């Protein structure tokens, strides 16, 4: 049988045995919103847990709208345009509205990317700027979390009179789910805060996994940072199906609306298996996520949840922009033994930019072999990234079957980390977002 994997912009067709030991794990079917504009307007008028946006905006001095960068396929133009209309109708001038791109430690958005994300009209008529985590002076120090993470957040957001977050909610490899509070941390945080959020102790914690909230130390850290930063007056949270069409828009309070989106994201993405498989074939979700190898940890982490100890993970990712940013490249290419590196980091609390990604990868390598198909990175360089390059996914599968036997069980995940596979015996497999939300409510004292 032929399966189309998400790969770059065009996809990648792979040929697989048509056998009972091979199963394809897709996102669960989710209908596209037929009238997303109307649903958004209703959400602005009747939000979850907060007054309408027009009421919140009246009398405000200025506003900051936070959006994700180009690595997240958020339909920002569709979501932001109505927000701007409401703010201006409430009396805010265009000069008083800032659209702030939450880059975390990613590079700033280019002019072309701003146009692609927001459309020409918004890009030309509103002030759009990117967060820059390495510019220490552009942040405000507002304290520390209970876990002793220093909290420095973009001054433009902290000092804004009206704070609005626009984000995509989907499974996140160690914070449980993306969106909401994560738009602030790591989205608008300074380097020191992001390093604390990505500390060796947090990354190593067994509860810091995809789909887990409530007992997740990373989730807790993000909530504490968001609270210190003043939270958000209003949030717009969206979910997408495998065609990247809008399936849900949830507007309202930071501690309520994102959970409605999480519940739908769980319904769309969660696949529960009774037993782990020997081999998992996955993608890194295609463009834009697979632009760089840096994002590959998301595919590997999701696959590891259902791959048995000693099993094999096969990833296909285009990597049209290569490995990633300079710090990540320098770190990855400087390490000879990732296991020894992580042992040292855990013993000394030593932490560097993007070390978390190496650490997360190392955790997977403790129990799994990773084959990698990429046309964007030379084979020798792939080996320096601790993966075994293959000339095709089919070759990788052939090798894995030779190692595990012809009857080895195989799971194929064409959409990569947009799917949340888990085991029935795991906490994420046993509990729903709604059940976990009650634990969050008690822990964070909403």
C-alpha positions in Angstrom: 0.0 0.0 0.0 1.0 3.6 -0.5 0.8 6.2 2.3 1.4 9.9 1.8 3.5 11.3 4.6 3.6 15.0 5.5 6.9 16.1 4.1 7.9 19.7 3.0 5.1 21.3 1.0 4.3 18.5 -1.4 4.3 15.4 0.8 6.1 12.1 0.4 4.6 8.8 -0.9 6.0 5.7 0.8 5.3 2.1 0.0 4.5 -0.2 2.8 3.6 -3.9 3.2 -0.2 -4.5 3.1 -0.1 -6.6 6.2 -2.0 -7.0 9.5 1.0 -6.0 11.5 1.0 -2.5 9.9 -1.4 0.1 11.2 -1.9 3.7 10.1 -2.6 6.3 12.8 -4.3 9.4 11.4 -5.8 12.3 13.2 -9.4 11.5 14.2 -11.8 13.0 11.6 -12.8 16.5 12.6 -15.2 18.6 10.4 -14.0 22.0 9.2 -15.9 25.0 10.5 -18.2 26.0 7.8 -18.4 29.6 8.9 -15.3 30.3 11.1 -15.9 34.1 10.8 -19.3 33.8 12.4 -18.0 31.5 15.2 -15.2 34.0 15.9 -17.6 36.9 16.1 -19.8 34.9 18.5 -16.8 34.1 20.6 -15.9 37.8 20.8 -19.4 38.7 21.9 -20.0 35.6 24.1 -16.6 34.5 25.4 -15.9 31.8 28.0 -15.4 33.1 31.5 -14.9 36.8 30.7 -16.9 39.9 29.4 -17.1 40.5 25.7 -13.9 41.9 24.1 -15.6 45.2 23.1 -16.4 45.7 26.8 -12.9 44.8 27.9 -11.4 47.2 25.3 -13.4 50.2 26.1 -11.4 52.9 27.8 -8.1 51.1 27.4 -4.9 53.1 26.8 -3.4 50.6 24.3 -3.4 46.9 23.4 -1.0 44.1 22.6 -2.1 41.2 20.4 0.3 38.2 20.6 0.5 35.8 17.7 2.6 32.7 17.0 5.5 32.8 14.6 5.7 31.1 11.2 6.5 27.7 12.6 2.9 27.4 13.7 0.2 27.1 11.0 -2.2 29.5 12.8 -4.7 31.3 10.4 -3.6 34.6 12.0 -5.1 36.9 9.3 -8.6 35.4 9.8 -8.4 35.5 13.6 -6.7 38.9 14.1 -8.6 41.0 11.6 -11.9 40.9 13.6 -10.0 41.6 16.8 -8.6 44.7 15.3 -12.1 45.8 14.2 -13.4 45.4 17.7 -10.5 47.3 19.3 -10.9 50.2 16.9 -14.7 50.3 17.4 -14.0 50.4 21.2 -11.9 53.6 20.7 -8.4 52.4 20.3 -6.3 54.0 17.6 -4.3 51.9 15.2 -1.1 53.5 16.6 -2.1 52.2 20.0 -2.3 48.6 18.9 0.8 46.4 18.7 0.8 42.9 17.1 3.7 41.1 18.8 5.1 37.9 17.3 5.9 35.4 20.1 9.1 33.9 18.8 10.5 32.4 22.0 14.2 31.8 21.0 13.3 31.5 17.3 14.6 34.2 14.9 12.5 37.3 14.3 9.9 37.2 11.6 10.9 38.5 8.2 8.8 41.0 6.3 7.6 38.3 3.9 6.6 36.1 6.9 4.6 38.9 8.5 2.7 39.3 5.2 2.2 35.6 5.0 0.9 35.3 8.5 -1.2 38.5 8.7 -2.0 39.5 5.1 -0.9 42.6 3.3 -3.5 44.9 4.7 -2.6 44.2 8.4 1.1 44.1 7.7 1.0 47.5 6.0 -1.3 49.4 8.4 -0.5 48.1 11.9 2.7 48.0 14.0 4.0 44.4 13.9 7.1 43.5 15.9 8.9 40.3 17.0 9.9 39.3 20.5 13.7 39.1 20.9 14.6 36.9 23.8 18.3 37.7 23.7 17.7 41.5 24.1 17.7 41.6 27.9 16.9 45.3 28.1 13.6 44.7 26.3 12.2 42.6 29.2 10.8 43.3 32.7 12.0 41.3 35.7 8.8 40.4 37.5 9.9 37.8 40.1 10.5 34.1 40.2 8.3 31.0 40.0 8.0 28.6 43.0 10.5 26.5 41.1 13.0 29.4 41.2 12.8 30.3 37.5 13.5 34.0 37.0 10.7 35.6 35.2 11.6 38.2 32.6 8.9 39.0 30.0 8.8 41.3 27.0 8.2 44.8 28.4 5.7 45.6 25.6 3.4 42.9 26.8 3.8 43.4 30.5 3.1 47.2 30.2 0.2 46.8 27.7 -3.1 48.0 29.1 -5.0 45.3 27.2 -3.4 41.9 26.7 -4.7 39.5 24.0 -3.3 36.0 23.1 -4.0 34.3 19.8 -2.7 30.7 19.6 -3.0 27.2 18.2 -3.8 24.5 20.7 -2.3 21.1 19.9 -0.4 18.4 21.8 3.0 19.6 23.1 5.9 17.3 23.6 6.7 18.2 27.2 4.2 20.8 28.3 1.1 18.7 27.6 -0.6 21.1 25.2 0.5 24.2 23.3 -1.3 27.6 23.2 -2.7 29.8 25.9 -0.2 30.3 28.7 2.6 29.1 26.4 2.3 32.1 24.3 3.8 34.0 27.2 6.3 31.4 28.3 8.3 30.6 26.3 6.8 32.8 23.6 7.5 36.2 25.2 10.2 35.3 27.7 13.8 36.3 28.0 16.6 33.8 27.5 17.1 33.2 31.2 13.4 32.4 31.7 13.3 30.1 28.7 16.3 28.2 30.0 14.6 27.8 33.3 11.5 26.5 31.6 13.7 24.1 29.6 15.9 23.1 32.6 17.4 19.6 32.8 15.2 18.8 35.8 12.0 19.8 34.0 12.9 17.9 30.8 13.9 14.8 32.8 10.7 14.7 34.8 8.7 11.7 33.7 5.4 13.6 34.0 6.6 16.3 31.5 5.0 14.5 28.5 2.7 15.0 25.6 -1.0 15.4 26.6 -0.3 15.5 30.4 -1.4 18.5 32.4 -2.1 18.9 36.1 0.9 16.8 37.3 3.2 18.2 34.7 6.1 20.4 36.0 6.5 22.2 32.6 2.8 23.0 32.5 2.9 24.3 36.0 6.0 26.5 35.3 4.3 28.1 32.2 1.2 28.9 34.3 3.2 30.5 37.1 5.1 32.7 34.6 1.9 33.7 32.9 0.3 34.7 36.2 3.3 36.8 37.1 3.2 38.5 33.7 -0.3 39.6 34.4 -2.0 36.8 32.5 -4.2 37.9 29.6 -7.4 39.9 29.4 -8.6 37.8 26.4 -7.5 34.8 24.5 -8.4 33.3 21.1 -7.5 29.6 20.8 -8.0 27.6 17.7 -7.7 23.9 16.7 -7.0 22.5 13.2 -7.7 19.2 11.4 -5.2 17.2 9.3 -5.9 19.5 6.3 -5.0 22.4 8.6 -8.6 23.7 8.4 -10.1 25.3 11.4 -12.2 22.9 13.5 -12.7 25.1 16.6 -12.4 28.7 17.9 -12.5 29.3 21.6 -12.4 32.8 23.0 -12.3 34.0 26.6 -10.4 33.8 29.8 -6.8 32.4 30.0 -7.8 29.8 32.6 -10.9 28.6 30.8 -11.0 29.0 27.1 -7.8 27.2 26.2 -9.1 24.1 28.0 -12.1 24.0 25.7 -9.6 24.0 22.8 -7.5 21.3 24.6 -10.5 19.1 24.9 -11.2 19.3 21.2 -7.5 18.9 20.3 -7.5 15.7 22.5 -10.6 14.4 20.7 -8.9 15.0 17.3 -5.4 13.8 18.0 -5.5 11.1 20.8 -5.0 7.6 19.6 -4.9 4.9 22.3 -3.1 1.6 21.6 -3.3 -1.4 23.9 0.3 -2.4 23.3 3.5 -0.7 22.1 4.8 -1.4 18.6 8.2 -2.5 17.5 8.6 0.1 14.8 7.0 3.6 14.3 7.3 5.5 11.0 6.5 9.2 11.4 6.9 12.6 9.8 7.6 15.9 11.2 4.3 17.2 9.9 5.6 18.8 6.8 6.0 22.5 6.1 6.5 24.7 8.1 7.4 22.4 11.1 9.9 20.3 9.2 11.9 23.3 7.9 14.6 22.5 10.4 15.9 19.4 12.2 15.5 21.3 15.4 11.7 20.6 15.3 12.3 16.9 14.7 12.3 16.2 18.4 8.5 16.6 18.3 8.1 13.8 15.9 10.5 11.6 17.8 8.9 12.2 21.1 5.4 11.5 19.9 6.6 8.2 18.3 8.5 7.2 21.4 5.2 7.1 23.4 4.1 4.0 21.5 7.4 2.4 20.5 8.6 -0.4 22.8 11.9 -0.3 24.6 14.5 -1.4 22.1 12.2 -0.4 19.2 13.0 1.7 16.1 11.6 5.1 15.1 11.8 6.2 11.4 11.4 9.9 10.7 11.0 11.6 7.4 11.5 15.4 7.3 12.6 17.7 4.5 14.7 20.2 6.6 14.8 22.8 3.7 16.5 25.3 6.1 18.9 22.7 7.5 19.6 22.0 11.2 18.3 25.0 12.9 19.6 28.2 14.6 23.3 28.8 15.3 23.2 27.9 19.0 21.5 24.6 18.3 23.9 23.7 15.5 26.9 24.6 17.6 25.6 22.5 20.5 24.6 19.4 18.5 27.8 19.3 16.5 30.0 19.8 19.6 28.7 16.8 21.5 30.2 13.3 21.0 28.2 11.4 23.5 24.7 12.7 24.3 24.2 10.4 27.2 27.3 11.6 29.0 26.4 15.2 28.2 22.9 14.8 29.8 24.3 13.0 32.9 26.7 16.0 33.4 23.8 18.5 32.9 21.6 16.7 35.5 24.5 16.5 38.0 25.6 20.2 37.7 22.4 22.0 36.5 24.4 23.3 33.6 22.1 24.6 30.9 22.5 26.2 27.5 20.2 27.5 24.8 18.6 24.6 23.0 20.1 22.1 25.4 16.5 20.9 26.2 16.2 19.6 22.6 19.3 17.6 22.9 18.2 16.3 26.3 14.8 15.3 25.0 16.4 13.5 22.0 18.8 11.8 24.4 15.9 10.4 26.5 14.5 8.8 23.4 17.9 7.4 22.3 18.2 5.6 25.7 15.7 3.1 24.5 15.2 3.5 20.7 17.2 3.6 17.5 16.3 6.5 15.1 16.5 6.2 11.3 16.1 9.5 9.5 15.2 10.4 5.9 16.0 14.0 5.0 16.9 15.7 1.7 17.9 18.9 3.4 20.9 17.7 5.5 23.9 15.7 4.3 24.2 12.1 5.6 27.4 12.7 7.5 25.9 15.7 9.2 22.8 13.6 10.1 25.0 11.1 11.9 26.4 14.0 14.0 22.8 14.6 15.1 22.6 11.1 16.5 20.4 9.6 13.9 21.1 7.0 11.2 20.5 8.4 7.8 18.6 6.3 5.2 18.1 6.8 1.5 14.4 6.3 1.8 11.8 5.4 4.4 11.4 2.1 2.7 15.1 1.3 3.3 14.7 2.3 6.9 11.8 -0.1 7.3 13.7 -2.9 5.6 16.5 -2.5 8.0 14.2 -2.3 11.0 12.3 -5.4 10.0 15.7 -7.2 9.5 16.5 -6.3 13.2 13.1 -7.0 14.7 11.8 -9.8 12.5 9.3 -9.9 9.7 6.3 -10.1 12.1 7.4 -6.9 13.9 4.4 -4.6 14.6 4.5 -1.3 12.7 2.7 2.0 13.3 2.7 4.7 10.7 1.9 8.3 11.6 1.6 10.4 8.4 0.9 13.7 10.3 3.7 13.2 12.8 3.4 15.1 16.1 0.0 16.5 15.3 -1.2 13.0 16.3 -1.0 12.1 20.0 -0.5 8.3 20.2 -0.4 6.9 23.7 -0.9 3.6 25.6 -4.0 2.5 27.4 -1.9 1.9 30.5 -0.5 5.5 30.6 -2.0 8.4 32.4 -2.7 10.2 29.2 -4.4 7.1 27.8 -6.5 6.7 30.9 -7.5 10.3 31.6 -9.2 13.0 29.6 -8.4 16.7 29.5 -11.6 17.4 31.5 -10.4 15.2 34.3 -6.9 16.7 34.3 -8.4 20.2 34.2 -9.9 19.7 37.7 -6.4 18.9 39.0 -5.1 22.0 37.4 -7.8 24.1 39.0 -6.9 22.8 42.4 -3.1 23.2 41.9 -3.2 26.7 40.4 -6.1 27.9 42.5 -8.1 29.5 39.8 
